[in-house]
Amino acid sequence: MRVAIVDDEELARERMRALLSEHSDIEVVAECADGAEALRAIDDKNPDLVFLDVQMPEVDGFDVIEALERGDPEAPPRNGAKAPAIVFVTAHDDHALKAFEIHALDFLLKPFDEARFEKTLSRARRHVRQARETVDESMKNMEARLDPNTFVRIHRSAIVNIDRVKELEPWFHGEYIVIMRDGTRLTASRVYSDRLSALIE
């Protein structure tokens, strides 16, 4: 499970990273100190789960959620993927009601103990697994209805029309950046890259 940590306090980020490091199935793909940085990381790293501090300077945790929901330029499309699951982390319990009103997965009140953290993480695992299964089934159904010589899957949550692809840029670990003719940039995961490059060539 790909996780991003967003908190303006370095010690809080370090503690969260230490707790997550105990789990071999967790990959921390981003650590951010403010909301603007979080929006860029969510777009770039495509995390499944974000531990999101509420009170941060300029762009706070609720601003991040609103930007993702609006599809602001600060939060561009993420390969067609749904927004990540959000766990709000804050020292102020008066934020709890608003957090659940916007459908946060959970709410961790600082200081929280390891048992409470583990309960949240277990809930997140179940949620992410179910979300992946739903997306994968939908994508498989769509893929089956499309012409395989024209449309190709590039990610677990994205299919593109190869006639609309302008170019491919090699990326890390066998992945590609897919640049569409309208300027949209998508990431092709390694699993799908070979077929994509063969069709484009």
PyMOL commands that set and color helices and strands:
alter all, ss='L'
color gray80, all
select helices_A, chain A and resi 10-20+35-45+61-70+93-101+114-145+162-164+172-174+190-200
alter helices_A, ss='H'
color red, helices_A
select strands_A, chain A and resi 2-6+27-32+49-53+85-90+106-109+151-155+158-161+165-170+176-180+185-188
alter strands_A, ss='S'
color yellow, strands_A
deselect
rebuild
show_as cartoon
